[in-house]
Amino acid sequence: MHLRKARALGAAAVIGATTLGALSSVGTASAAGSKITCTTLTGSITTTITLSGCSGNTGGASTALPSSVLATGGTITWVNGKTTAVAITLGHTETDPGETRSCPVGTSEFESRGTVTADTTGSAPVGGVARSEECYNGVLSFEPGTALKLK
């Protein structure tokens, strides 16, 4: 009698572990194809910025963020209340090798590169790449033809 209960409990544990493993694999596979792209950046280096034209589970835009998010990283809060955290390194360049578009004359170009460190949207994979190119001439904008990509 006790042996039958032990076997039944053991089988239930194996089935539970197998189901959990299968669900974990599905979650990982779907996250691998996910990304967030934002096509518009507005704001200033000295105040706040806003991202808009955003894909993924973001609600389409960010709330007002400190501009340091694109320089050193931080948490992006989306209008739907979800968040994505990034760790960023900011580089200053004039043009990229092989670049066909660039910032307008008289503006500075910056490149933000880093990783996604946390995400509650389900759209940006943790450990994924965070990348954008910005122009600055008193106001911040994305370099023409570029966007913020969290993938």
C-alpha positions as CSV (number, residue, x, y, z in Angstrom):
1,M,0.0,0.0,0.0
2,H,2.7,2.5,1.0
3,L,4.8,1.4,-2.1
4,R,1.8,2.3,-4.4
5,K,1.5,5.8,-2.8
6,A,5.2,6.4,-3.2
7,R,5.1,5.4,-6.8
8,A,2.1,7.6,-7.5
9,L,3.8,10.6,-5.7
10,G,7.0,9.9,-7.7
11,A,5.1,9.8,-11.0
12,A,3.4,13.0,-10.1
13,A,6.7,14.7,-9.3
14,V,8.2,13.5,-12.6
15,I,5.1,14.7,-14.6
16,G,5.2,18.1,-12.7
17,A,8.9,18.6,-13.4
18,T,8.5,17.6,-17.0
19,T,5.6,20.0,-17.5
20,L,7.5,22.8,-15.8
21,G,10.6,22.1,-18.0
22,A,8.4,22.2,-21.1
23,L,6.8,25.5,-20.1
24,S,10.2,27.0,-19.3
25,S,11.5,26.0,-22.7
26,V,8.5,27.6,-24.4
27,G,9.0,30.9,-22.5
28,T,12.7,31.0,-23.4
29,A,12.0,30.2,-27.1
30,S,9.4,32.9,-27.4
31,A,11.5,35.5,-25.6
32,A,14.4,34.8,-28.0
33,G,12.5,36.2,-30.9
34,S,11.2,39.3,-29.0
35,K,12.4,42.9,-29.2
36,I,11.4,46.4,-28.6
37,T,12.1,49.1,-31.1
38,C,11.4,52.9,-30.6
39,T,11.6,55.1,-33.6
40,T,11.4,58.6,-32.0
41,L,13.4,60.3,-29.3
42,T,12.6,63.7,-27.9
43,G,14.1,65.7,-25.1
44,S,17.3,67.2,-23.9
45,I,20.5,66.1,-22.3
46,T,19.9,68.5,-19.4
47,T,16.3,67.5,-18.6
48,T,14.2,64.4,-19.6
49,I,13.6,62.3,-22.7
50,T,10.7,60.4,-24.1
51,L,10.7,57.5,-26.4
52,S,7.8,56.9,-28.8
53,G,6.8,54.8,-31.8
54,C,7.7,51.8,-29.6
55,S,6.8,48.2,-30.5
56,G,6.4,45.3,-28.1
57,N,4.4,45.3,-24.9
58,T,5.2,49.0,-24.1
59,G,2.0,50.8,-24.7
60,G,3.8,52.6,-27.6
61,A,5.9,55.0,-25.6
62,S,7.9,55.6,-22.4
63,T,7.1,58.0,-19.6
64,A,9.4,60.9,-19.1
65,L,12.9,59.5,-18.3
66,P,16.2,61.0,-17.1
67,S,18.4,61.5,-20.2
68,S,21.1,59.5,-18.4
69,V,19.2,56.3,-19.3
70,L,20.8,56.5,-22.8
71,A,24.2,57.4,-21.4
72,T,24.7,55.1,-18.4
73,G,21.6,53.0,-18.2
74,G,18.7,52.8,-15.8
75,T,15.0,51.7,-15.9
76,I,12.7,52.7,-18.8
77,T,9.1,52.9,-17.6
78,W,6.6,52.4,-20.4
79,V,3.2,54.1,-20.5
80,N,1.5,50.7,-19.8
81,G,3.4,50.5,-16.4
82,K,5.8,47.8,-17.5
83,T,9.6,48.4,-17.2
84,T,12.8,47.5,-19.0
85,A,16.2,48.0,-17.4
86,V,19.4,48.6,-19.4
87,A,23.1,49.0,-18.7
88,I,24.6,51.4,-21.3
89,T,28.0,52.7,-22.3
90,L,27.9,55.9,-24.3
91,G,30.4,56.6,-27.0
92,H,31.0,59.8,-29.0
93,T,31.7,59.6,-32.7
94,E,31.4,61.8,-35.8
95,T,30.4,59.1,-38.2
96,D,30.3,55.3,-38.3
97,P,32.4,53.3,-40.8
98,G,30.2,52.7,-43.9
99,E,27.5,54.9,-42.6
100,T,25.1,56.2,-45.3
101,R,23.1,58.5,-43.0
102,S,24.4,60.8,-40.3
103,C,23.4,63.5,-37.9
104,P,22.9,67.0,-39.5
105,V,25.9,69.3,-39.8
106,G,26.6,71.1,-36.5
107,T,25.2,68.4,-34.3
108,S,27.1,65.8,-32.2
109,E,26.6,62.1,-32.7
110,F,26.5,59.6,-29.8
111,E,26.2,55.8,-29.8
112,S,24.6,54.0,-26.9
113,R,25.5,50.3,-26.5
114,G,24.7,47.9,-23.8
115,T,22.5,45.1,-22.5
116,V,19.0,44.5,-21.2
117,T,19.4,43.7,-17.5
118,A,15.7,43.2,-16.6
119,D,12.3,43.3,-18.3
120,T,8.7,43.0,-17.3
121,T,7.2,43.6,-20.8
122,G,8.1,40.1,-22.0
123,S,9.3,41.8,-25.2
124,A,13.0,42.5,-24.5
125,P,15.2,39.4,-23.7
126,V,17.3,39.8,-20.5
127,G,20.9,39.7,-21.7
128,G,19.9,41.0,-25.1
129,V,21.5,44.0,-26.9
130,A,20.5,47.6,-26.2
131,R,21.5,49.9,-29.0
132,S,20.8,53.4,-30.3
133,E,22.5,56.3,-32.1
134,E,21.6,59.9,-31.1
135,C,22.1,63.4,-32.5
136,Y,22.4,66.4,-30.2
137,N,22.1,70.1,-31.0
138,G,20.3,71.4,-27.9
139,V,17.7,68.6,-28.3
140,L,18.1,64.9,-28.6
141,S,16.8,62.8,-31.5
142,F,17.7,59.5,-33.0
143,E,20.2,59.6,-35.9
144,P,18.1,59.7,-39.2
145,G,17.1,56.1,-40.2
146,T,18.0,54.6,-36.7
147,A,16.0,53.6,-33.6
148,L,16.4,52.3,-30.1
149,K,16.6,48.6,-30.3
150,L,16.3,46.2,-27.3
151,K,16.7,42.7,-28.7
